[in-house]
């Protein structure tokens, strides 16, 4: 099992602690020292106030925030969790991806999704209806830009007629791409285009807002994993799809480190490879204390939690 830590760039209520250069750097270093495999950030460039009033959140630009984390560390992988594909032209997105991968010496993991916040799509001039189909198209476009010369690709609202992007990313043919979402089309996009799948806990009540099916139990997760495996066989995919999930629903003072260890092991037994977690602590010092406790009492005591050698890059080629 590998663990990813939330770098809390959503905490505008405590900006000096969490959104400052020192804050992002200190939390990233603490995560690396504690044995976390990755540090991740979310993506909300211009959310609607109604959503914020209902519990939504802000975020720093993911590539800018992760560049500070990259400069402060040497091993920690840098993860978007998740980046909304429809918000950006895929070729501009490809340039951001390769830039961070090059400057971090091959440590980027790109978690992406189709998105769900209509008002944010509209504010950014992005297409909301058909966003799932367009997400698949965007994945094809950015992978072409990252790995090919003389790219010729026609998408909705953009076209490459013989374009080339350099330098190449350190990770070839491109950094790992992980598709988020619980729907069957999202799982198919993960199998068809990506190296990983990011399902997330989602109640029936929340499903109408997040616009992806509920995932309320281990049985729901197993069902999704089974579908991914059967679809992979159907299309002839040879490499295993990695799976990242969340311990967020367990976060809280009532949970012990033993609870976290046991839950981590049970999810590993189901086929989960990565687990993401953040902490509710309201200051940087308390957040870093929680990171260290988790590292000592969960990561260090969880089977298979050993990290690769510093600077090691992983081949991400999807064979189909």
Backbone torsions as a table, in degrees:
resi	resn	phi	psi	omega
1	UNK	NA	137.1	174.7
2	UNK	-116.6	149.4	-173.5
3	UNK	-121.6	138.4	175.1
4	UNK	-115.9	141.8	-178.5
5	UNK	-109.7	136.7	172.9
6	UNK	-71.6	120.3	167.9
7	UNK	-87.3	109.9	-163.1
8	UNK	-77.8	70.0	177.9
9	UNK	-78.3	6.1	173.5
10	UNK	-91.0	-5.7	-170.8
11	UNK	-87.8	66.6	179.4
12	UNK	-68.8	-16.0	177.6
13	UNK	-72.5	-17.5	178.9
14	UNK	-136.0	58.5	-169.8
15	UNK	-62.7	-39.4	-177.6
16	UNK	-65.5	-35.4	179.2
17	UNK	-75.1	-39.6	-168.6
18	UNK	-114.3	-26.5	-174.2
19	UNK	-108.9	9.6	178.3
20	UNK	-90.9	162.0	174.9
21	UNK	-54.6	-44.9	179.7
22	UNK	-64.7	-37.7	-178.1
23	UNK	-65.4	-50.7	180.0
24	UNK	-62.6	-42.2	-177.7
25	UNK	-66.6	-43.7	-178.0
26	UNK	-65.8	-39.9	-179.8
27	UNK	-69.5	-39.9	177.6
28	UNK	-63.2	-43.7	178.6
29	UNK	-63.9	-41.3	179.2
30	UNK	-62.6	-39.9	178.4
31	UNK	-62.4	-45.6	179.6
32	UNK	-61.6	-45.4	-179.1
33	UNK	-65.4	-30.6	-178.1
34	UNK	-82.0	-8.0	178.2
35	UNK	99.4	7.2	173.8
36	UNK	-65.5	141.4	180.0
37	UNK	-79.5	-33.9	-177.0
38	UNK	-144.3	159.6	168.2
39	UNK	-118.4	134.3	-174.5
40	UNK	-127.2	156.0	177.6
41	UNK	-134.3	161.0	-179.0
42	UNK	-101.9	-174.3	-171.6
43	UNK	-142.8	106.9	171.8
44	UNK	-146.3	89.2	-176.2
45	UNK	-69.1	-32.7	-174.0
46	UNK	-158.0	66.9	-175.6
47	UNK	-71.2	159.6	179.7
48	UNK	-81.1	146.8	-175.7
49	UNK	-62.3	-37.1	-179.5
50	UNK	-59.6	-39.7	178.4
51	UNK	-69.0	-40.4	177.7
52	UNK	-62.3	-41.9	179.6
53	UNK	-64.2	-25.2	-179.2
54	UNK	-91.9	8.7	177.9
55	UNK	115.4	3.2	177.5
56	UNK	-72.7	-177.9	-172.8
57	UNK	-148.5	161.4	173.4
58	UNK	-89.1	178.3	175.2
59	UNK	-165.0	149.3	169.3
60	UNK	-72.6	161.0	172.9
61	UNK	-56.4	128.6	-172.2
62	UNK	-63.9	-37.1	-177.1
63	UNK	-74.7	-34.7	176.4
64	UNK	-67.2	-47.4	-179.3
65	UNK	-60.8	-45.1	-177.9
66	UNK	-69.1	-24.1	177.0
67	UNK	-67.5	-35.0	175.9
68	UNK	-68.2	-39.8	176.8
69	UNK	-64.0	-38.6	179.9
70	UNK	-63.7	-42.8	-177.0
71	UNK	-68.1	-22.7	-176.9
72	UNK	-92.3	-4.6	-172.7
73	UNK	-135.5	171.5	177.2
74	UNK	-125.7	-23.9	-176.7
75	UNK	-115.1	-34.2	-172.8
76	UNK	-54.7	127.3	174.9
77	UNK	-78.1	151.0	-171.0
78	UNK	-114.6	118.0	-168.3
79	UNK	-124.8	133.9	166.8
80	UNK	-89.2	131.7	-172.9
81	UNK	-150.7	79.9	-1.4
82	UNK	-122.2	165.8	176.8
83	UNK	-101.1	128.6	-178.2
84	UNK	-83.6	115.9	-173.5
85	UNK	-62.8	-38.2	-174.4
86	UNK	-71.3	-11.6	-177.1
87	UNK	-77.0	-16.3	-172.2
88	UNK	-135.1	145.0	169.3
89	UNK	-56.5	130.7	-174.2
90	UNK	-63.3	-26.5	179.0
91	UNK	-77.3	-36.4	172.1
92	UNK	-65.2	-38.7	176.8
93	UNK	-62.3	-41.5	178.4
94	UNK	-59.9	-39.9	179.4
95	UNK	-65.4	-39.4	176.8
96	UNK	-64.5	-41.6	179.8
97	UNK	-62.1	-51.0	-177.3
98	UNK	-66.8	-33.5	-179.8
99	UNK	-62.9	-46.6	-179.9
100	UNK	-70.8	-36.2	178.3
101	UNK	-64.8	-40.9	178.8
102	UNK	-65.7	-48.2	-174.7
103	UNK	-74.0	-19.6	175.2
104	UNK	-95.4	3.2	-178.1
105	UNK	59.6	43.9	171.1
106	UNK	84.2	41.7	-177.4
107	UNK	-115.6	10.5	-174.4
108	UNK	-87.4	137.7	170.2
109	UNK	-123.4	123.5	-172.0
110	UNK	-104.6	98.8	173.0
111	UNK	-88.0	126.1	-174.5
112	UNK	-128.3	164.8	176.4
113	UNK	-155.3	169.3	179.2
114	UNK	-80.2	-22.7	-180.0
115	UNK	88.1	167.3	-177.1
116	UNK	-149.1	-9.0	-172.0
117	UNK	-94.0	95.6	-173.1
118	UNK	-54.7	-45.5	-177.6
119	UNK	-61.3	-30.3	177.2
120	UNK	-74.2	-41.8	174.8
121	UNK	-55.1	-48.5	-175.7
122	UNK	-65.0	-38.9	179.2
123	UNK	-64.2	-30.1	-177.4
124	UNK	-93.7	1.7	-178.7
125	UNK	71.0	24.8	-177.8
126	UNK	-97.9	153.7	-178.5
127	UNK	-82.8	120.5	-179.3
128	UNK	-88.0	-52.7	179.4
129	UNK	-67.5	132.6	-177.0
130	UNK	80.8	15.7	-175.6
131	UNK	-64.0	-29.4	177.8
132	UNK	-65.2	-48.5	177.6
133	UNK	-60.4	-43.1	-178.8
134	UNK	-67.6	-28.7	176.1
135	UNK	-64.5	-43.6	176.7
136	UNK	-61.9	-40.6	177.3
137	UNK	-63.1	-42.2	-179.7
138	UNK	-64.2	-38.6	177.8
139	UNK	-61.2	-42.9	177.8
140	UNK	-63.0	-42.7	-177.2
141	UNK	-65.3	-46.3	-175.9
142	UNK	-71.5	-33.6	176.2
143	UNK	-65.1	-37.7	176.5
144	UNK	-63.5	-44.9	-178.7
145	UNK	-63.3	-34.5	-176.8
146	UNK	-79.1	-18.3	-170.3
147	UNK	-128.6	-5.6	-173.8
148	UNK	-126.9	156.1	169.0
149	UNK	-99.0	158.4	174.6
150	UNK	53.3	50.9	-175.1
151	UNK	-69.9	132.4	175.3
152	UNK	-126.2	107.6	-173.7
153	UNK	-150.2	127.4	178.8
154	UNK	-111.3	114.9	176.1
155	UNK	-115.7	-179.7	-179.4
156	UNK	-74.6	107.1	178.8
157	UNK	90.7	4.7	178.7
158	UNK	-155.9	154.8	179.1
159	UNK	-155.1	131.0	171.7
160	UNK	-100.4	127.7	-176.5
161	UNK	-118.4	42.9	-178.9
162	UNK	111.7	47.9	-176.5
163	UNK	-105.2	152.2	-179.2
164	UNK	-134.3	138.2	-178.3
165	UNK	-120.2	127.6	176.7
166	UNK	-135.7	156.6	2.1
167	UNK	-76.2	168.6	172.2
168	UNK	-73.3	150.6	173.6
169	UNK	-64.5	157.8	178.1
170	UNK	-64.8	-42.5	179.6
171	UNK	-84.1	122.9	-175.5
172	UNK	-108.2	144.3	-2.3
173	UNK	-74.1	-16.7	175.7
174	UNK	-161.1	164.2	176.4
175	UNK	-58.5	156.6	179.4
176	UNK	-56.0	133.7	176.4
177	UNK	-110.1	126.4	-179.7
178	UNK	-120.1	126.0	-177.9
179	UNK	-93.9	126.6	177.6
180	UNK	-94.9	154.1	177.1
181	UNK	126.6	151.8	-176.3
182	UNK	-101.3	-9.8	-174.3
183	UNK	-74.3	160.9	176.6
184	UNK	-63.0	-40.8	175.3
185	UNK	-61.6	-36.5	177.7
186	UNK	-64.8	-39.9	177.8
187	UNK	-64.5	-40.8	178.5
188	UNK	-64.5	-39.4	176.7
189	UNK	-62.4	-38.8	177.9
190	UNK	-61.1	-46.1	-178.9
191	UNK	-67.3	-41.5	-174.8
192	UNK	-73.2	-34.7	-167.7
193	UNK	-123.9	-15.3	-164.3
194	UNK	-123.0	172.1	175.6
195	UNK	-100.3	-11.9	-178.5
196	UNK	-148.9	163.5	177.6
197	UNK	-125.4	136.8	-179.3
198	UNK	-119.5	80.5	170.3
199	UNK	-70.9	159.1	177.7
200	UNK	-143.4	146.1	178.8
201	UNK	-56.9	134.6	-173.1
202	UNK	-155.5	117.6	-178.9
203	UNK	-79.0	164.4	175.1
204	UNK	-58.8	-39.2	-179.4
205	UNK	-65.0	-36.2	-178.2
206	UNK	-82.4	-19.8	-172.7
207	UNK	-59.9	-33.5	-178.4
208	UNK	-71.4	-20.7	177.8
209	UNK	-91.0	-40.9	-178.4
210	UNK	-82.4	-12.1	174.9
211	UNK	57.4	35.1	171.0
212	UNK	-140.2	151.0	-173.2
213	UNK	-58.2	153.5	175.7
214	UNK	-62.3	146.3	172.7
215	UNK	-139.3	93.3	-168.7
216	UNK	-109.5	-6.4	-173.8
217	UNK	-149.2	166.6	174.5
218	UNK	-62.6	-31.3	178.2
219	UNK	-63.6	-39.5	176.8
220	UNK	-63.8	-41.1	178.8
221	UNK	-64.0	-45.6	179.2
222	UNK	-60.7	-38.0	178.2
223	UNK	-61.8	-43.7	178.0
224	UNK	-64.5	-41.0	178.2
225	UNK	-62.9	-40.6	178.5
226	UNK	-64.0	-40.2	178.5
227	UNK	-65.0	-41.8	179.0
228	UNK	-59.7	-43.1	-179.8
229	UNK	-65.5	-43.4	-177.9
230	UNK	-68.8	-38.2	178.8
231	UNK	-68.1	-38.2	177.5
232	UNK	-60.0	-41.9	177.2
233	UNK	-63.8	-40.5	-177.9
234	UNK	-61.0	-41.1	-176.6
235	UNK	-94.1	-1.1	175.9
236	UNK	80.6	25.9	176.0
237	UNK	-70.9	132.5	-175.8
238	UNK	-98.2	-28.1	-177.2
239	UNK	-92.6	145.0	-179.5
240	UNK	-70.7	139.1	175.9
241	UNK	-82.3	120.2	175.9
242	UNK	-72.2	154.2	-175.3
243	UNK	-129.1	127.2	173.4
244	UNK	-113.0	139.7	-178.5
245	UNK	-136.5	-170.7	-171.9
246	UNK	-127.1	138.5	167.5
247	UNK	-98.2	5.9	-175.0
248	UNK	-56.3	-36.7	-177.0
249	UNK	-67.2	-13.6	178.2
250	UNK	-95.0	-10.6	-174.6
251	UNK	-62.7	137.0	179.8
252	UNK	151.6	158.2	-175.0
253	UNK	-64.0	-23.4	-176.2
254	UNK	-77.6	-10.0	-178.2
255	UNK	-92.7	136.5	177.3
256	UNK	-96.7	164.4	176.6
257	UNK	-64.0	-29.0	174.7
258	UNK	-64.6	-39.0	176.3
259	UNK	-58.2	-45.5	179.8
260	UNK	-62.5	-42.4	179.7
261	UNK	-62.5	-45.5	-177.4
262	UNK	-65.6	-40.7	179.5
263	UNK	-67.3	-39.4	177.7
264	UNK	-59.8	-43.7	-179.6
265	UNK	-66.3	-40.2	-179.4
266	UNK	-65.4	-37.2	178.2
267	UNK	-72.1	-34.9	174.6
268	UNK	-61.1	-39.9	179.5
269	UNK	-64.1	-27.3	178.9
270	UNK	-80.7	-16.2	179.9
271	UNK	114.8	12.9	176.9
272	UNK	-82.2	137.0	-176.9
273	UNK	-103.6	-33.6	-177.2
274	UNK	-127.4	144.1	174.7
275	UNK	-126.5	134.9	-179.8
276	UNK	-105.4	141.5	177.9
277	UNK	-150.9	145.2	168.2
278	UNK	-128.2	172.7	-176.8
279	UNK	-126.4	150.4	-175.7
280	UNK	-83.3	2.7	-174.1
281	UNK	-59.4	143.0	-169.3
282	UNK	-98.0	0.7	176.0
283	UNK	-133.2	158.2	179.3
284	UNK	-62.0	-42.6	-178.3
285	UNK	-60.8	-44.3	-179.9
286	UNK	-68.0	-37.1	178.9
287	UNK	-63.5	-43.2	179.1
288	UNK	-67.5	-36.7	174.5
289	UNK	-59.9	-42.4	178.9
290	UNK	-64.6	-39.4	176.8
291	UNK	-58.1	-47.2	-177.1
292	UNK	-67.1	-39.9	177.5
293	UNK	-62.8	-43.5	-179.8
294	UNK	-63.5	-41.5	178.1
295	UNK	-61.5	-44.5	-177.8
296	UNK	-71.2	-39.3	-168.9
297	UNK	-103.8	-12.5	178.8
298	UNK	-121.0	-61.0	-175.4
299	UNK	-60.2	-47.4	-177.0
300	UNK	-66.7	-18.8	-176.3
301	UNK	-111.6	9.1	179.9
302	UNK	-100.6	130.9	-180.0
303	UNK	-60.9	136.4	174.6
304	UNK	77.0	16.1	-177.1
305	UNK	-90.6	7.2	-178.3
306	UNK	-67.6	137.2	-179.4
307	UNK	-89.7	156.8	176.3
308	UNK	-70.5	169.5	-179.5
309	UNK	-61.4	147.9	178.6
310	UNK	-54.1	135.0	177.0
311	UNK	81.1	-1.7	-178.5
312	UNK	-69.3	131.3	176.3
313	UNK	-104.5	150.7	-176.3
314	UNK	-110.5	134.1	173.8
315	UNK	-65.7	136.7	-174.2
316	UNK	-121.1	14.9	-176.5
317	UNK	-66.3	131.3	176.4
318	UNK	-97.5	121.1	179.4
319	UNK	-100.4	130.2	179.8
320	UNK	-131.9	NA	NA
